[in-house]
Each structure stands twice: as C-alpha cells, then as structure tokens.
Amino acid sequence: MLIEIKVPSVGESVTEALLAQWFKSDGDPVKKDEPLFVIETDKVTLEVVAEADGVLTIKVPEGETVAIGAVVGTLDSAGAGQVPAVERTTAVKTDATAPGERAAAPPEPEIESPPADPAAEPVQPAGPPPAPEAEKTPTPSDSTNQLAPSVRRLITEKSLDASLIPGTGPGGRITKGDVILFLESGQAADSGATPGPAVVGAAAAVSPETQTIPSTGTKERISRKPMSPIRRRIAARLLEAKHSTAMLTTFNEVDMTNLMAMRQLYKERFKEKFGVNLGMMSFFIKASVEALKEQPRINAFIDGNDIIEHHYYHIGVAVGSDRGLVVPVIRDADQLSFAGLEQAIVDYVKKIRENRLEISDLEGGTFTISNGGVYGSLLSTPILNTPQSAILGMHKIEKRPVVIDDAIVIRPMMYVALSYDHRIVDGKEAVTFLKRIKEFVENPERMMMEI
C-alpha cells in the first residue's frame, strides 16, 4: 500500500517550511526509522524518518518551500499500517545572543550515513583475490552512494572524494553547501581532484546556486544562496533587539584563581560521586541566581507599560549546534545543586547531539548566559535575548599581569560582560549585579554560604 509522506506540524504559528535536503533518491528502498529528509522552519529544524519499510517516490524536490501537511512523497509498503511519520527535532533557538557561544563544547557527533542500497552493489566476478585493504584507492562512487541526489551529482561532476569533505548536516551528513565551501577553499585542488567531463566548458556545469566571477587567473568565487528560514528569523530577532531595546553593556574582569583551584581539588571526587564533570558553567549559574535575587529588575521584562518580575529563575545556557545557536533553559536553577546543574547541561548537550531537543526545552527563560570563551573569544558584547532584559557573556581565561596588594602578579583572568535593557535596568543595578558575579566567582565558598 502507498503511505503518504507529509510535512509534519511544528506549531500553530508555522504554516510553511523549506524542504532542505532529501537523504534518499527517487525509487530507493528505505527501512523503517531511516532518515528521509530535513525541513527547516523559522523556529526548528526537523529530520523526518520513514514510518515503514518501502520504496520511496519523491514528489517535491529539495529546495522547495512547502505548506505544513503537504505530501512530499510516498512509500510503497505492502501491508504496512498507516502511522504518522516520526520526526526528530533539532530545535534552534532564534535568540539574539552572539552566534557560536555555548556552555561546554560537546564532542563532535559521529558521521552517520544511511545504509547503502544493497541492490546497487555490483556482483563481484570470480577471479584473482582482491588487493589488500590498505592498497585500495577509494573512488568517487564508493563514497557518494549514500548522499542526497543533488550532493552526489555535484561531487560526481567535480570528481571529488567525499571522504575529504567535512559534513555539517544532521548526523554529520554532507550538504550541497559543504561541497561548495570545499571547492571554494581550494582543498579540492590540494587533494588532487580534477574537474570531471561535466565541468569542462564552463557555466553549464556550475551549480545554479554558485556564480563564478571572471578573474585574472585566481579562483575568485561568490555563491548566492537564499537564507534559511531559521537564519531569517535570527536576523529579524537581532534587528528587533537592536531597534526595540535601549541596550547597553557593562564589563568587568574576574580572577579565576580560587575557582580553578577548587575545581582541581574536588573534580575527581565530584565525578566519582555524581557521574558528571564539575565545570565552570554551574558556578556562573549559581552566582547569577544569587545576583538576580538581589537585583530583581534584571530578572524581569517590559510588557507594554508594565514591568513583569519573575519570582523564579529559569536560566538559558547558550550551546552551539550545527544548525545554529541553541539556548535550552534550566528551569528553577535556584533549586538545583552543582551536580544537578551540570547534569542538566550534559542532558541538553546529549539531546542536541541526538536531535531530540524539543521546543519546550527552549521556552520560558528569564536570563541567559553565553560562553564565547570556549571558542577563544577574549571580549564581546552579547545581544539581548528578547524579551529578557539582560544576558551575561563569559569569555576565555587568559593569564595576565594584575596588581594585588601593590605587587604585580600573574593570574588567570576572565572578562565578563552584561548587556541589559536600559529602559528597565539602571546602570547602578547592572554594575552592582556584575560586581556580585565577580565576588561570588572569585570567592566560590560564598555561594555555598549564600553570603
């Protein structure tokens, strides 16, 4: 029987989505729960998987904008019951914090590719034994059988080795953009790849998304691609934060000596007892909660002519993902221990890596912490995650000469930044808040004693 493959609903306010990528070709056999395609909306990215075994028929090509509920393909599955398609969500928070910041750098996910079509494997004729595995030279066909049709076509046209191209799609899969970036970087020439027959003769073989600019013997290229719905939404929120708030940033620096010594002293016993590492983020969350209790306006937001103060502490922690910045919310952070906070962060990182993050994980935050230090950022100005009134930016720890008791000493220092909405938060409140963060982090025992 034929099972319709429909674009799943992702929320009442979402009416259409971009069919970003097919993982299978028309006519390919698929297995139940095998990824079929990815859609992008202005809020989330969904990976839709097959509900049953069958043969795929594609009705809508990738790159098209489709309505929610539209049929984009069918599965010919004899005797299979009709069950709604299952989707795994990589929810991308369309906040306005600095891109790429996160609490802890999660391990890179392993590259997962759909199983190759058994029917496509050639029958090996009888003959001499094959050459040893170490002497086998991969061919383009060996590494492209499991890619999306458009990606496979582009790799074949350019005679590239897919194993050399880093993938940024779901599960580490290679997207068309990855191939284009690989070509533009010049790595294709360095790896010895040569253009195939399809590219000889010029513009007819160039991807429609790429425009080649004539140059004087150099590989100058530009590529024109439409913004994804998520990127358009992020851009809109960035402008909204800039235009609708009176944003101001105050800075301070923190001596990390005592905190790093405490972590070094207790990290082994902490991990043995609780099963998670003792990281920096839990200390900054604890310090933020205590400072928010003293400065409630920073934990509030403006609603028309009213000020809404929260008497709970839902702390958003920015985490980088392959689709953009994700800000999962740790609810009631004031009621969690250090181990509870670290476990919550680990759980969110795992959900992001496994494409299981839900929209509810991203909603309801009252304050956000963003850590650009994991990427080496020394100092930056984070943008407000509206409608929140403030965001704390952490940065990398760097040894610097500082004056302590009239002596110049070398200490591990971190710059911290607090961006806030000056309409609701006064400078005195913001500076006092950041100063309290500094006091708590420089003397972590104060957080234990809540003094």
PAGU-617342 format. One record per residue (C-alpha): residue number from 1; residue in one letter; chain; x, y, z. Coordinates in steps of 0.1 Angstrom, whole numbers, padded with zeros to 4 digits. Layout:
BEGIN
    n  res  chain      x      y      z
  NUM    A      A      X      Y      Z
...
! end
This chain:
BEGIN
    n  res  chain      x      y      z
    1    M      A   0000   0000   0000
    2    L      A   0010   0036  -0006
    3    I      A   0018   0057   0025
    4    E      A   0018   0094   0021
    5    I      A   0048   0113   0035
    6    K      A   0036   0147   0048
    7    V      A   0053   0177   0062
    8    P      A   0047   0175   0099
    9    S      A   0032   0203   0120
   10    V      A   0057   0221   0142
   11    G      A   0034   0246   0159
   12    E      A   0002   0266   0153
   13    S      A   0020   0297   0141
   14    V      A   0041   0278   0114
   15    T      A   0023   0274   0080
   16    E      A   0052   0265   0057
   17    A      A   0087   0250   0057
   18    L      A   0117   0246   0034
   19    L      A   0124   0211   0023
   20    A      A   0161   0214   0028
   21    Q      A   0175   0180   0018
   22    W      A   0165   0145   0008
   23    F      A   0187   0117   0021
   24    K      A   0174   0093  -0005
   25    S      A   0168   0092  -0042
   26    D      A   0136   0086  -0060
   27    G      A   0130   0048  -0062
   28    D      A   0154   0040  -0034
   29    P      A   0143   0013  -0009
   30    V      A   0142   0026   0027
   31    K      A   0139   0010   0061
   32    K      A   0116   0019   0089
   33    D      A   0130   0048   0111
   34    E      A   0156   0056   0084
   35    P      A   0160   0094   0078
   36    L      A   0142   0106   0047
   37    F      A   0145   0144   0045
   38    V      A   0151   0175   0065
   39    I      A   0127   0205   0067
   40    E      A   0135   0240   0081
   41    T      A   0111   0265   0095
   42    D      A   0117   0298   0112
   43    K      A   0118   0280   0146
   44    V      A   0131   0245   0143
   45    T      A   0148   0220   0120
   46    L      A   0131   0186   0117
   47    E      A   0146   0154   0105
   48    V      A   0117   0132   0092
   49    V      A   0122   0094   0092
   50    A      A   0103   0066   0074
   51    E      A   0074   0051   0092
   52    A      A   0077   0017   0075
   53    D      A   0098  -0002   0050
   54    G      A   0091   0006   0014
   55    V      A   0102   0021  -0019
   56    L      A   0104   0059  -0019
   57    T      A   0087   0081  -0045
   58    I      A   0097   0118  -0043
   59    K      A   0070   0143  -0053
   60    V      A   0087   0176  -0042
   61    P      A   0124   0182  -0048
   62    E      A   0147   0196  -0022
   63    G      A   0150   0234  -0020
   64    E      A   0112   0239  -0024
   65    T      A   0090   0257   0002
   66    V      A   0061   0236   0011
   67    A      A   0029   0240   0032
   68    I      A   0026   0222   0065
   69    G      A   0007   0190   0058
   70    A      A   0017   0189   0022
   71    V      A   0025   0155   0006
   72    V      A   0062   0155  -0005
   73    G      A   0065   0118  -0013
   74    T      A   0051   0083  -0009
   75    L      A   0063   0050   0004
   76    D      A   0051   0018  -0013
   77    S      A   0049  -0006   0016
   78    A      A   0028  -0037   0011
   79    G      A   0006  -0045   0041
   80    A      A   0020  -0017   0064
   81    G      A  -0004   0002   0085
   82    Q      A  -0007   0039   0082
   83    V      A   0012   0055   0110
   84    P      A   0021   0092   0112
   85    A      A   0057   0099   0102
   86    V      A   0081   0103   0131
   87    E      A   0103   0134   0133
   88    R      A   0134   0140   0153
   89    T      A   0138   0177   0163
   90    T      A   0169   0198   0162
   91    A      A   0153   0228   0177
   92    V      A   0172   0260   0171
   93    K      A   0165   0289   0195
   94    T      A   0161   0320   0174
   95    D      A   0177   0342   0201
   96    A      A   0199   0371   0196
   97    T      A   0230   0361   0215
   98    A      A   0264   0361   0199
   99    P      A   0265   0331   0175
  100    G      A   0286   0301   0183
  101    E      A   0287   0306   0220
  102    R      A   0280   0277   0243
  103    A      A   0284   0263   0278
  104    A      A   0306   0235   0270
  105    A      A   0320   0222   0238
  106    P      A   0302   0189   0232
  107    P      A   0321   0161   0214
  108    E      A   0317   0161   0177
  109    P      A   0289   0136   0167
  110    E      A   0300   0107   0147
  111    I      A   0291   0108   0110
  112    E      A   0261   0087   0103
  113    S      A   0250   0079   0068
  114    P      A   0220   0059   0056
  115    P      A   0228   0023   0047
  116    A      A   0238   0019   0011
  117    D      A   0213   0004  -0012
  118    P      A   0220  -0034  -0013
  119    A      A   0206  -0036  -0048
  120    A      A   0231  -0011  -0060
  121    E      A   0261  -0032  -0050
  122    P      A   0278  -0048  -0081
  123    V      A   0282  -0086  -0082
  124    Q      A   0319  -0094  -0079
  125    P      A   0330  -0118  -0107
  126    A      A   0352  -0148  -0099
  127    G      A   0388  -0140  -0104
  128    P      A   0421  -0133  -0086
  129    P      A   0418  -0124  -0049
  130    P      A   0413  -0086  -0042
  131    A      A   0442  -0064  -0033
  132    P      A   0448  -0058   0004
  133    E      A   0425  -0032   0020
  134    A      A   0454  -0008   0027
  135    E      A   0462  -0007  -0011
  136    K      A   0426   0000  -0021
  137    T      A   0421   0035  -0035
  138    P      A   0386   0050  -0029
  139    T      A   0367   0061  -0059
  140    P      A   0341   0088  -0061
  141    S      A   0313   0062  -0064
  142    D      A   0325   0044  -0033
  143    S      A   0319   0075  -0011
  144    T      A   0289   0091  -0028
  145    N      A   0264   0062  -0029
  146    Q      A   0248   0073   0004
  147    L      A   0245   0110  -0002
  148    A      A   0215   0131  -0012
  149    P      A   0209   0132  -0050
  150    S      A   0220   0168  -0055
  151    V      A   0251   0164  -0034
  152    R      A   0260   0131  -0052
  153    R      A   0256   0148  -0085
  154    L      A   0278   0178  -0076
  155    I      A   0305   0155  -0062
  156    T      A   0305   0134  -0093
  157    E      A   0306   0164  -0116
  158    K      A   0336   0178  -0098
  159    S      A   0353   0144  -0093
  160    L      A   0357   0149  -0056
  161    D      A   0365   0124  -0028
  162    A      A   0335   0127  -0004
  163    S      A   0356   0113   0025
  164    L      A   0376   0146   0024
  165    I      A   0346   0168   0027
  166    P      A   0335   0177   0063
  167    G      A   0297   0174   0068
  168    T      A   0276   0199   0087
  169    G      A   0242   0183   0081
  170    P      A   0222   0162   0106
  171    G      A   0243   0133   0118
  172    G      A   0274   0148   0101
  173    R      A   0260   0143   0066
  174    I      A   0274   0162   0037
  175    T      A   0252   0190   0023
  176    K      A   0255   0208  -0010
  177    G      A   0268   0239   0009
  178    D      A   0296   0217   0023
  179    V      A   0307   0207  -0012
  180    I      A   0306   0243  -0024
  181    L      A   0326   0255   0006
  182    F      A   0351   0227   0000
  183    L      A   0356   0238  -0036
  184    E      A   0359   0275  -0027
  185    S      A   0385   0267   0000
  186    G      A   0409   0253  -0026
  187    Q      A   0412   0219  -0008
  188    A      A   0398   0201  -0038
  189    A      A   0429   0212  -0059
  190    D      A   0453   0204  -0030
  191    S      A   0438   0169  -0027
  192    G      A   0445   0162  -0064
  193    A      A   0409   0163  -0075
  194    T      A   0404   0173  -0112
  195    P      A   0372   0185  -0128
  196    G      A   0352   0158  -0145
  197    P      A   0339   0160  -0181
  198    A      A   0307   0176  -0169
  199    V      A   0325   0207  -0157
  200    V      A   0346   0213  -0188
  201    G      A   0332   0240  -0209
  202    A      A   0321   0263  -0182
  203    A      A   0289   0277  -0169
  204    A      A   0266   0250  -0178
  205    A      A   0282   0227  -0153
  206    V      A   0283   0252  -0125
  207    S      A   0257   0247  -0097
  208    P      A   0228   0272  -0101
  209    E      A   0235   0283  -0065
  210    T      A   0271   0294  -0074
  211    Q      A   0281   0323  -0096
  212    T      A   0317   0323  -0109
  213    I      A   0333   0357  -0113
  214    P      A   0359   0362  -0140
  215    S      A   0393   0370  -0125
  216    T      A   0429   0373  -0135
  217    G      A   0440   0337  -0131
  218    T      A   0427   0333  -0095
  219    K      A   0398   0312  -0081
  220    E      A   0377   0341  -0070
  221    R      A   0341   0329  -0065
  222    I      A   0309   0341  -0049
  223    S      A   0279   0320  -0041
  224    R      A   0244   0333  -0038
  225    K      A   0220   0312  -0017
  226    P      A   0187   0321  -0001
  227    M      A   0187   0325   0037
  228    S      A   0172   0296   0055
  229    P      A   0140   0303   0075
  230    I      A   0159   0299   0107
  231    R      A   0186   0323   0097
  232    R      A   0160   0348   0085
  233    R      A   0143   0345   0119
  234    I      A   0176   0350   0138
  235    A      A   0183   0381   0116
  236    A      A   0149   0395   0124
  237    R      A   0153   0390   0161
  238    L      A   0187   0406   0161
  239    L      A   0173   0437   0145
  240    E      A   0143   0436   0168
  241    A      A   0166   0435   0199
  242    K      A   0186   0464   0185
  243    H      A   0156   0485   0175
  244    S      A   0132   0478   0203
  245    T      A   0155   0480   0233
  246    A      A   0179   0505   0248
  247    M      A   0207   0481   0250
  248    L      A   0239   0489   0270
  249    T      A   0268   0467   0281
  250    T      A   0290   0469   0312
  251    F      A   0322   0450   0316
  252    N      A   0343   0436   0345
  253    E      A   0371   0411   0349
  254    V      A   0372   0381   0372
  255    D      A   0402   0365   0389
  256    M      A   0396   0328   0384
  257    T      A   0424   0316   0407
  258    N      A   0403   0303   0436
  259    L      A   0376   0288   0414
  260    M      A   0401   0269   0393
  261    A      A   0419   0257   0425
  262    M      A   0386   0245   0439
  263    R      A   0377   0226   0408
  264    Q      A   0411   0210   0407
  265    L      A   0408   0199   0443
  266    Y      A   0373   0184   0441
  267    K      A   0368   0174   0404
  268    E      A   0378   0137   0408
  269    R      A   0356   0131   0439
  270    F      A   0328   0151   0423
  271    K      A   0328   0129   0392
  272    E      A   0331   0097   0412
  273    K      A   0300   0107   0433
  274    F      A   0278   0123   0408
  275    G      A   0290   0109   0374
  276    V      A   0295   0143   0358
  277    N      A   0324   0167   0355
  278    L      A   0325   0198   0376
  279    G      A   0325   0226   0351
  280    M      A   0327   0264   0351
  281    M      A   0291   0270   0340
  282    S      A   0275   0257   0372
  283    F      A   0294   0282   0392
  284    F      A   0283   0311   0370
  285    I      A   0247   0299   0371
  286    K      A   0248   0298   0409
  287    A      A   0264   0332   0410
  288    S      A   0238   0346   0385
  289    V      A   0209   0333   0406
  290    E      A   0222   0349   0438
  291    A      A   0228   0382   0420
  292    L      A   0194   0381   0404
  293    K      A   0178   0377   0438
  294    E      A   0195   0409   0448
  295    Q      A   0186   0427   0416
  296    P      A   0151   0415   0406
  297    R      A   0148   0440   0377
  298    I      A   0174   0421   0358
  299    N      A   0151   0390   0361
  300    A      A   0121   0410   0347
  301    F      A   0109   0422   0313
  302    I      A   0087   0450   0299
  303    D      A   0052   0442   0287
  304    G      A   0036   0474   0273
  305    N      A   0036   0499   0301
  306    D      A   0041   0472   0328
  307    I      A   0071   0456   0343
  308    I      A   0068   0418   0348
  309    E      A   0091   0405   0375
  310    H      A   0098   0368   0377
  311    H      A   0100   0351   0411
  312    Y      A   0116   0320   0397
  313    Y      A   0150   0316   0379
  314    H      A   0149   0298   0345
  315    I      A   0184   0302   0332
  316    G      A   0191   0298   0295
  317    V      A   0226   0284   0286
  318    A      A   0238   0290   0250
  319    V      A   0251   0259   0232
  320    G      A   0265   0258   0197
  321    S      A   0249   0233   0172
  322    D      A   0254   0225   0136
  323    R      A   0222   0244   0127
  324    G      A   0228   0275   0148
  325    L      A   0228   0287   0184
  326    V      A   0206   0267   0208
  327    V      A   0196   0281   0242
  328    P      A   0180   0253   0263
  329    V      A   0165   0265   0296
  330    I      A   0174   0251   0330
  331    R      A   0142   0256   0350
  332    D      A   0142   0266   0387
  333    A      A   0180   0267   0387
  334    D      A   0179   0281   0422
  335    Q      A   0166   0247   0434
  336    L      A   0194   0226   0418
  337    S      A   0227   0216   0433
  338    F      A   0260   0220   0414
  339    A      A   0256   0184   0403
  340    G      A   0221   0190   0392
  341    L      A   0231   0219   0371
  342    E      A   0260   0200   0355
  343    Q      A   0237   0170   0348
  344    A      A   0211   0193   0332
  345    I      A   0238   0207   0309
  346    V      A   0250   0173   0300
  347    D      A   0215   0161   0292
  348    Y      A   0208   0190   0270
  349    V      A   0241   0186   0251
  350    K      A   0232   0149   0245
  351    K      A   0197   0158   0233
  352    I      A   0211   0184   0209
  353    R      A   0237   0159   0196
  354    E      A   0209   0132   0191
  355    N      A   0184   0156   0175
  356    R      A   0159   0151   0204
  357    L      A   0156   0187   0217
  358    E      A   0120   0199   0220
  359    I      A   0106   0234   0216
  360    S      A   0095   0233   0253
  361    D      A   0132   0229   0262
  362    L      A   0138   0264   0248
  363    E      A   0109   0283   0262
  364    G      A   0104   0304   0294
  365    G      A   0139   0316   0301
  366    T      A   0143   0346   0323
  367    F      A   0180   0352   0320
  368    T      A   0207   0339   0296
  369    I      A   0244   0330   0300
  370    S      A   0265   0328   0269
  371    N      A   0301   0315   0268
  372    G      A   0322   0325   0239
  373    G      A   0354   0316   0258
  374    V      A   0352   0280   0246
  375    Y      A   0360   0294   0211
  376    G      A   0387   0317   0223
  377    S      A   0367   0350   0225
  378    L      A   0386   0374   0247
  379    L      A   0358   0401   0249
  380    S      A   0325   0406   0232
  381    T      A   0291   0423   0236
  382    P      A   0263   0398   0237
  383    I      A   0229   0409   0222
  384    L      A   0198   0406   0243
  385    N      A   0176   0375   0240
  386    T      A   0143   0394   0239
  387    P      A   0120   0398   0258
  388    Q      A   0146   0391   0286
  389    S      A   0162   0422   0300
  390    A      A   0198   0410   0303
  391    I      A   0224   0385   0292
  392    L      A   0257   0376   0307
  393    G      A   0287   0369   0284
  394    M      A   0316   0348   0296
  395    H      A   0350   0347   0278
  396    K      A   0382   0328   0277
  397    I      A   0405   0326   0307
  398    E      A   0439   0342   0300
  399    K      A   0469   0347   0322
  400    R      A   0475   0384   0326
  401    P      A   0496   0406   0349
  402    V      A   0475   0422   0376
  403    V      A   0482   0443   0407
  404    I      A   0474   0427   0440
  405    D      A   0485   0443   0473
  406    D      A   0507   0467   0453
  407    A      A   0525   0438   0437
  408    I      A   0524   0427   0400
  409    V      A   0514   0391   0398
  410    I      A   0503   0367   0370
  411    R      A   0467   0355   0374
  412    P      A   0442   0336   0352
  413    M      A   0417   0363   0344
  414    M      A   0383   0363   0326
  415    Y      A   0364   0393   0311
  416    V      A   0327   0392   0317
  417    A      A   0300   0414   0300
  418    L      A   0265   0421   0310
  419    S      A   0242   0435   0282
  420    Y      A   0210   0449   0296
  421    D      A   0179   0469   0286
  422    H      A   0184   0504   0300
  423    R      A   0147   0511   0299
  424    I      A   0141   0488   0328
  425    V      A   0176   0483   0343
  426    D      A   0196   0513   0356
  427    G      A   0233   0515   0354
  428    K      A   0237   0511   0391
  429    E      A   0217   0479   0391
  430    A      A   0237   0465   0362
  431    V      A   0271   0474   0376
  432    T      A   0262   0460   0410
  433    F      A   0249   0428   0395
  434    L      A   0281   0422   0376
  435    K      A   0302   0431   0406
  436    R      A   0283   0405   0427
  437    I      A   0291   0379   0399
  438    K      A   0327   0388   0403
  439    E      A   0326   0385   0441
  440    F      A   0309   0351   0440
  441    V      A   0332   0336   0414
  442    E      A   0364   0349   0430
  443    N      A   0353   0335   0463
  444    P      A   0332   0304   0454
  445    E      A   0327   0295   0491
  446    R      A   0304   0325   0494
  447    M      A   0280   0308   0471
  448    M      A   0279   0278   0494
  449    M      A   0272   0300   0523
  450    E      A   0248   0323   0503
  451    I      A   0266   0354   0516
! end
